[in-house]
Amino acid sequence: MYYVYLLKNSVSNKLYFGYTTNIRQRVIDHNKGKTRTTKTKGKWILVYYEAYFNKKDATQREWNLKHQGRQRDFLKSNIKNTLHAVIV
């Protein structure tokens, strides 16, 4: 299984999109500072994920969310209450 996920930072409220085969370990790695792009202060919280059987589908979805504002904005509008409710 491949997962596309969305994390939210508890301090900066920044969002991060990524993909992985082990979502639990990936969130742990983000919080331990093992990922260059998420080494900022604060805890990263998993707020959303999608599961895919095919790696190419997952990587394409991740790319779309990172690089296509319409898809990112559409997802954020669909989970806006979740994004605002996540308080750490």
C-alpha positions as CSV (number, residue, x, y, z in Angstrom):
1,M,0.0,0.0,0.0
2,Y,1.1,3.5,-0.7
3,Y,-0.1,6.5,1.2
4,V,-0.3,10.2,0.3
5,Y,-0.5,12.2,3.5
6,L,-0.9,15.7,4.9
7,L,0.9,16.9,8.0
8,K,0.3,20.1,10.0
9,N,2.9,21.8,12.1
10,S,1.8,22.6,15.7
11,V,3.8,25.8,15.9
12,S,3.8,27.3,12.4
13,N,0.6,25.8,11.1
14,K,2.4,25.0,7.9
15,L,1.2,22.0,5.9
16,Y,3.4,19.3,4.3
17,F,2.3,16.8,1.7
18,G,4.2,13.5,1.2
19,Y,3.9,9.9,0.3
20,T,5.2,6.7,1.9
21,T,4.6,2.9,2.3
22,N,4.7,3.1,6.1
23,I,2.7,6.1,7.3
24,R,3.3,5.6,11.1
25,Q,7.0,5.4,10.7
26,R,7.0,8.4,8.3
27,V,5.2,10.6,10.8
28,I,7.8,9.5,13.5
29,D,10.6,10.4,11.2
30,H,9.2,13.8,10.5
31,N,9.0,14.5,14.2
32,K,12.5,13.3,14.8
33,G,13.9,15.7,12.3
34,K,14.9,13.0,9.8
35,T,13.3,14.9,6.9
36,R,15.1,18.0,5.7
37,T,12.0,19.9,4.7
38,T,10.2,19.4,8.1
39,K,13.0,20.1,10.6
40,T,11.3,23.1,12.0
41,K,10.2,23.5,15.6
42,G,6.9,22.0,16.7
43,K,5.2,18.7,16.3
44,W,3.9,17.4,13.0
45,I,0.4,16.0,13.2
46,L,-1.1,13.7,10.6
47,V,-4.4,15.3,9.5
48,Y,-5.2,13.5,6.3
49,Y,-4.2,10.6,4.1
50,E,-5.2,8.6,1.0
51,A,-4.3,5.0,0.3
52,Y,-3.3,3.7,-3.1
53,F,-2.4,0.2,-4.4
54,N,-0.1,1.6,-7.1
55,K,3.0,3.6,-6.5
56,K,2.7,5.6,-9.6
57,D,-0.8,6.7,-8.6
58,A,0.4,7.8,-5.2
59,T,3.5,9.7,-6.5
60,Q,1.4,11.5,-9.1
61,R,-1.2,12.5,-6.5
62,E,1.6,13.8,-4.2
63,W,3.1,15.8,-7.1
64,N,-0.3,17.3,-8.0
65,L,-1.0,18.3,-4.4
66,K,2.5,19.9,-4.1
67,H,2.5,21.7,-7.5
68,Q,-1.1,22.3,-8.6
69,G,-2.8,24.9,-6.5
70,R,-6.3,23.9,-7.6
71,Q,-6.0,20.4,-6.3
72,R,-4.3,21.5,-3.1
73,D,-7.0,24.2,-2.5
74,F,-9.8,21.8,-3.3
75,L,-8.5,19.3,-0.7
76,K,-7.9,22.0,1.9
77,S,-11.5,23.3,1.4
78,N,-12.9,19.8,1.8
79,I,-11.1,19.3,5.1
80,K,-11.1,22.9,6.4
81,N,-12.9,22.0,9.6
82,T,-10.3,19.3,10.3
83,L,-7.4,21.7,9.6
84,H,-8.8,24.3,12.0
85,A,-9.7,21.8,14.7
86,V,-6.2,20.3,14.9
87,I,-4.7,21.9,18.0
88,V,-1.7,20.4,19.7
